[in-house]
């Protein structure tokens, strides 16, 4: 297995697998794997775009910073529809020390873009929509803006588990989604990881665009590791 994949696998073992199927939580304790029926409740009226809802959330400040660092606010502010699987601050807190700061570094924007785009899919997918679909099919695979698949499956009557592009369990949907004016915000308690790829080399003689961040010479994974593009160890 390439070195970067080993790093991501180690991260998922220590961080993402710590997430529990909290969708059915009714107390401070983690629910059983079987989950419980989702309480029927009205969906509040949209209170802005997906980008605005993330920015307004008290539990998603790290994700908001990462979206801005990755230059992906526009993808969440357009006409859509788009759905973002939004990890909360607690999920980012389980990452290796220094990982978030590396992803926020302008020199690692390419890595940040991969992480953020892997959380976004085209179309509107509410939690109820996903539960309905998963009750008729074992798994549901969505194609993310990063171009890699994100797979959902039932972990009980109402607990939805996520499996990332590495084939690892990457947390659960933690509560009912909110509708935005241009899509949906799904709340998750883990961080799905794409197969991190090195930044494509610039065409010979091409001049960098004004304001372009320094070249991302190392690919930073959510695990907090880096891979030298020249080593041949990229995803």
N, C-alpha and C positions, 0 to 999 in steps of 0.2 A: 504494500500500500504506500503511495507517495507520502512523504513526510508531512505535508500540510493536512492530508486526510487523517493521519494519525493524531495530529494536534486537535483537529475538530472533534474526532471521536472521543478523545480524552475529555474535552470540554463538555460534551453531551453527557458523558457518564457522571461527571461531577456537578453539573449545573442543570441542564434541561431535564434530566431524569429526576431531579429533586422536585419538579413541579408535579402537582396532583390534579385530578379531575375536579376542580373546584366549582364547576358549573352548578352542581347540585348542592353546594354547601349551604347549610342553614345555621351553622354554629362555627366556633373557632377551630373545630377539629376537621381534619381532612376526611372527606367522604370515602366510602368503600369504592372499589374499582367499578362496581356495578352501577353506581350513580343512582339517581332518583328522578322522578318526573319533574320537568321544568315547570315552575309555577306560571300559570297563565296570567299575563299582565299586559296592559295596553302599551303599545309602542309610542313613546313621546314624539311630538312633531319635530322634524329636522330643525336643528339649531345652527345651521351653517354648513359649510363644505366639510369634507373629510379632514382636510388640512386644518381648518379652524377648530374642529372638534378635538383633534389631537392636541393642538396648541392650548386649548382651554382646559384640558384634563389635568387634574392635580396629580394623577398617578402615572403620567406619561411624559414627564419632562425630559428624561433621557432620550426617549424615542424622538421627541420634537427636535432636540439638538442634533440628533443623528440625521434626521430628515433634512435639516437645513445644511448640515455639513456635506451631505451627499448631493445637494442641489436638486432634491426631488419634490420640493413643495409644489411645483407646477403640476406634477403628475397627480397630486391629490386636490388640486384647486380647479381643475378644468371641468368640462361639462360631464365627463364620466360616461357611464357609471364605473366606479372602481370600488373594490373592497380591500381594506387593509387589515391584516391580522396583527394587532398591535400588542407587543409585549409590554408589560408594565415595568415600573422602575425596579420592583423586587427581582424580576427576571434578569435585568441587566446587572443588578447587584450581586448575582451569583457568578458573574464572569470573573476570570482571573484578574487580579489587581493590575490596573494600568491599561486594560484592553479598551475600555470606552475612550479613554484619552487618546489612545493611538488611532482609533477610528475617527475621532473628531479632528485629528491633525490634518491640515490641508494637504500634506504630502501623501496621505493615505486615502484621498478622496475616492480613488477607484475601488478600494476595498469597501468603503462605506456605501458606495452606490450599489454594490452587489448585495450587501446585507439588506439594505432598505428595499430595493426593487424585488427582492425575494419575498418580501412580506406583502406585496401588492398584486392583486389579480384584477383583470377587467371583468366588469359585471357586478351586479348586486347580489350578495349572498347573506341573507339574514340567518341568525341561528336557527330559527324555525324552518327556513328553507332547507338548510343543511340537514337538520334532523329528518325532515320529510324524505329527502333524497336518500339518506343513509339507511332508512328503514326499508328501502326497496333494493338496495345494492350494498354489498359488503364494504366497498371503499369508494371514495370520490377523489379523483385526481384533478387538481386545478393547475393550469399553466400560469406561472408568475411572470411579472414584467422582466425578470431576470432571465426568462427563457427556460427555467428549470422547474420540475414538477413539485408540487406540495400535495401530499396525500392525507385525506381525512378518513377516519373510521370511527365506528361506535365503540366505546369502552364500557357500555352498559346502556340502559334505556335512554339516558339523556346526557351522557358524558361523551364528548367528541375529542378524540385524540388526534394529534398531528404527527406525521412522519415526514422527515425532510428529505432532501435530495441525496443525502448520505445514507438513507435507509435507517436512520436512528429516530427513536421516539423523541419528540421535541415539545412536550407539554400538551396542554389541553385548553379548550375554550373555557374561560373561567367565569363568564357571566353572559347574559343575553346581550346581543348586539344592539347598537344604536344606529338608526337611519340618519344619514346626512342628506343634504340637498343634491349631492352628486354621487351618492353611493352608500356604503355601509362601513361601520367600524366594528370589527370583531375583536373581542378582548381575550388575550391568551396569556398564560403564565409561564411560557418558555420562549426560547428563541430558536426558531427553525434556521438551520444553516445550509446555504447553497454550497456546491463545490466551488471553492474559491479559485478563480482563474487569474493568471498574471495579466497585467495591462498590455494590450497590443502595442507593438513597437510603432513609433511614428514613422511615416513615409520618409525616405531619404531626402534631405534638403527641405523638409517641411518646416515652416516657421511656426513657433507656438503662438496661439491666439492670445491677445491681450487679456491679462487677468487670469490666465490659466494657471492652476496650482502647480508646484514643482512635480516632476514625474514621480509616480508611485513605484519606486524601485523595489519595494518589498510588498508582498501581498499579505495583509493582516487579516487573519480569520477571527471570528467571534471568540475563539479559544485564547486569543491573545498571543498567538504565535505568528511568525513571519516566515515567508519563503522567498529566497533570492530568485528573481526571475531567470538569472543565468544558470541556476543550478539544475534546471530541468525537473524540479520537484513540484511545480504548480499542479493543482487539482488534476 
